[in-house]
Amino acid sequence: MKKISPSPSPPYICAVFTSIRTNIDEGYEEMNNLLFNEIKNIDGYIGNEVFRDKDGFGVNVSYWKDLVSLKKWKNNQLHKKAQKLGKTKWYKEYKLRICKVEREYDFRIN
């Protein structure tokens, strides 16, 4: 079941990673699973939301308590290894946007 990530009261930080995959799948799923397990151990990590379509276009939004927390993830050794592999194997193109959430609104039918 798909789930919207919980979030604290603003302000907080989000990192929006938009990418287009190559046709190379070798090791991608394994690394992705390792990363999702690793990121949960970073102090200040709140959650994430991920989407990828059948054509390889994807968006991964991760939520962070503050920029200091996000920097811990940036400097994580497994994450750095994944970045190198991403550039050489898995991504045709990507863009990372760092944003400060000032306000949020929600709606839910119970």
Secondary structure, DSSP 4 states (H G I P E B T S, - for coil): ---PPP--SSPEEEEEEEEEE-S--TTHHHHHHHHHHHHTTSTTEEEEEEEE-TTSEEEEEEEESSHHHHHHHHT-HHHHHHHHHIIIIIEEEEEEEEEEE---------
